[in-house]
Amino acid sequence: MSEPPVPPNDRPAAPDSDESAPIADMREKFARESDRVARDPEAERAFLQNKIEIIRSHPTLSAAEKEEAVAPLLQQLRQLDDETGRKHT
């Protein structure tokens, strides 16, 4: 697992923050909790389709850049379809 990002030291703390409060890496705890939540394949499908549409309609990306960015999302969509028995779109 990579190291969590370190905040810059040159910025003052927010006025209402407690600089003495401990900072903890909670990624593993959230991952465990996420594993216990039931998946919603239709929500995942909608999320992936939306990301694909955002990339395809991006005004400054070239066609090649769009294709490169969309390819892994399409793969995830196909994998989700395979898991749920849905035909590929």
C-alpha positions as a LaTeX table, in Angstrom:
\begin{tabular}{lrrr}
\hline
Residue & $x$ (\AA) & $y$ (\AA) & $z$ (\AA) \\
\hline
Met1 & 0.00 & 0.00 & 0.00 \\
Ser2 & 1.42 & 3.40 & $-0.91$ \\
Glu3 & 2.02 & 6.09 & 1.66 \\
Pro4 & $-0.80$ & 8.59 & 2.23 \\
Pro5 & $-0.21$ & 12.10 & 0.92 \\
Val6 & 1.45 & 14.54 & 3.30 \\
Pro7 & $-0.15$ & 17.98 & 3.63 \\
Pro8 & 2.11 & 20.94 & 2.93 \\
Asn9 & 3.64 & 22.59 & 6.00 \\
Asp10 & 3.64 & 26.09 & 4.55 \\
Arg11 & $-0.11$ & 26.62 & 4.95 \\
Pro12 & $-1.62$ & 27.68 & 8.26 \\
Ala13 & $-4.20$ & 25.41 & 9.81 \\
Ala14 & $-7.83$ & 26.36 & 9.44 \\
Pro15 & $-8.95$ & 28.59 & 12.32 \\
Asp16 & $-11.36$ & 26.01 & 13.69 \\
Ser17 & $-9.00$ & 23.03 & 13.38 \\
Asp18 & $-7.23$ & 21.36 & 16.26 \\
Glu19 & $-3.60$ & 20.99 & 15.23 \\
Ser20 & $-3.05$ & 18.49 & 18.04 \\
Ala21 & $-5.73$ & 16.12 & 16.71 \\
Pro22 & $-4.24$ & 12.81 & 15.54 \\
Ile23 & $-4.31$ & 11.99 & 11.86 \\
Ala24 & $-4.95$ & 8.39 & 10.93 \\
Asp25 & $-4.97$ & 6.43 & 7.68 \\
Met26 & $-8.51$ & 5.03 & 7.56 \\
Arg27 & $-8.34$ & 3.43 & 4.09 \\
Glu28 & $-8.22$ & $-0.15$ & 5.37 \\
Lys29 & $-11.14$ & 0.41 & 7.75 \\
Phe30 & $-13.25$ & 1.94 & 4.97 \\
Ala31 & $-12.31$ & $-0.89$ & 2.60 \\
Arg32 & $-13.47$ & $-3.47$ & 5.15 \\
Glu33 & $-16.72$ & $-1.60$ & 5.74 \\
Ser34 & $-17.28$ & $-1.24$ & 2.00 \\
Asp35 & $-16.93$ & $-5.00$ & 1.57 \\
Arg36 & $-19.91$ & $-5.48$ & 3.89 \\
Val37 & $-22.22$ & $-3.23$ & 1.84 \\
Ala38 & $-24.33$ & $-4.93$ & $-0.81$ \\
Arg39 & $-23.32$ & $-4.00$ & $-4.35$ \\
Asp40 & $-25.80$ & $-2.29$ & $-6.64$ \\
Pro41 & $-24.86$ & $-3.40$ & $-10.17$ \\
Glu42 & $-27.26$ & $-0.92$ & $-11.79$ \\
Ala43 & $-25.73$ & 1.97 & $-9.85$ \\
Glu44 & $-22.24$ & 0.78 & $-10.83$ \\
Arg45 & $-23.37$ & 0.51 & $-14.45$ \\
Ala46 & $-24.83$ & 4.04 & $-14.39$ \\
Phe47 & $-21.64$ & 5.40 & $-12.81$ \\
Leu48 & $-19.42$ & 3.79 & $-15.45$ \\
Gln49 & $-21.66$ & 4.90 & $-18.31$ \\
Asn50 & $-21.65$ & 8.46 & $-16.99$ \\
Lys51 & $-17.84$ & 8.49 & $-16.72$ \\
Ile52 & $-17.60$ & 7.21 & $-20.30$ \\
Glu53 & $-19.97$ & 9.93 & $-21.51$ \\
Ile54 & $-18.01$ & 12.63 & $-19.66$ \\
Ile55 & $-14.77$ & 11.49 & $-21.29$ \\
Arg56 & $-16.29$ & 11.13 & $-24.77$ \\
Ser57 & $-17.73$ & 14.65 & $-24.59$ \\
His58 & $-14.62$ & 16.27 & $-23.13$ \\
Pro59 & $-13.82$ & 19.31 & $-25.27$ \\
Thr60 & $-10.02$ & 19.27 & $-25.04$ \\
Leu61 & $-9.09$ & 15.60 & $-25.22$ \\
Ser62 & $-8.05$ & 14.17 & $-28.56$ \\
Ala63 & $-9.84$ & 11.14 & $-29.99$ \\
Ala64 & $-6.85$ & 8.97 & $-29.04$ \\
Glu65 & $-6.82$ & 10.30 & $-25.47$ \\
Lys66 & $-10.56$ & 9.67 & $-25.16$ \\
Glu67 & $-10.17$ & 6.13 & $-26.47$ \\
Glu68 & $-7.32$ & 5.44 & $-24.04$ \\
Ala69 & $-9.33$ & 6.77 & $-21.10$ \\
Val70 & $-12.56$ & 4.99 & $-22.06$ \\
Ala71 & $-11.01$ & 1.55 & $-22.72$ \\
Pro72 & $-10.56$ & 0.49 & $-19.06$ \\
Leu73 & $-14.04$ & 1.75 & $-18.19$ \\
Leu74 & $-15.55$ & $-0.31$ & $-21.01$ \\
Gln75 & $-13.63$ & $-3.31$ & $-19.68$ \\
Gln76 & $-15.10$ & $-2.73$ & $-16.22$ \\
Leu77 & $-18.56$ & $-2.43$ & $-17.78$ \\
Arg78 & $-18.09$ & $-5.74$ & $-19.65$ \\
Gln79 & $-16.87$ & $-7.41$ & $-16.45$ \\
Leu80 & $-19.93$ & $-6.10$ & $-14.59$ \\
Asp81 & $-22.17$ & $-7.41$ & $-17.38$ \\
Asp82 & $-20.50$ & $-10.82$ & $-17.14$ \\
Glu83 & $-20.99$ & $-10.89$ & $-13.36$ \\
Thr84 & $-24.67$ & $-10.00$ & $-13.63$ \\
Gly85 & $-25.44$ & $-12.05$ & $-16.74$ \\
Arg86 & $-26.37$ & $-8.96$ & $-18.72$ \\
Lys87 & $-25.65$ & $-8.83$ & $-22.44$ \\
His88 & $-22.89$ & $-6.45$ & $-23.52$ \\
Thr89 & $-24.04$ & $-3.10$ & $-24.86$ \\
\hline
\end{tabular}
